[in-house]
Amino acid sequence: MMGARMTDTTNLKLDYVEFYSPELEQTETFFSNAFGWNFVQYGPDYRDIQNAGMGGGIERGPLKAPLIVLRADDLQAALDAVKQAGGTITKEIFEFPGGKRFEFQEPGGTAMAVWSES
């Protein structure tokens, strides 16, 4: 049975995907050679993927499933909607370069995040 739909005020869109790699430099080289992607370095442990058709990044860290990131016009409304729909908040709203975001798991277990510029 489908639950109540989120209001249009959250305006969530697929926006970004983050990959994790214990071998960041090798992963960056692979994506560059195999797919022609370019990168912007944000410190020693993060690369922003450019020219891939959708925003993305690679974070140095233990191997795990990619993080799907949605973009919202109203971050608090999105957080409230995720909670109301049964999502589990794994990181409350926090600031990062470029905006704020929170992370959650949907009931099936997929890790996701929602971000906003403000």
Helices and strands as residue ranges (DSSP letters): G 8-10, E 13-21, H 24-35, E 38-41, E 46-50, E 55-60, E 67-71, H 75-84, E 88-96, E 99-105, E 111-116
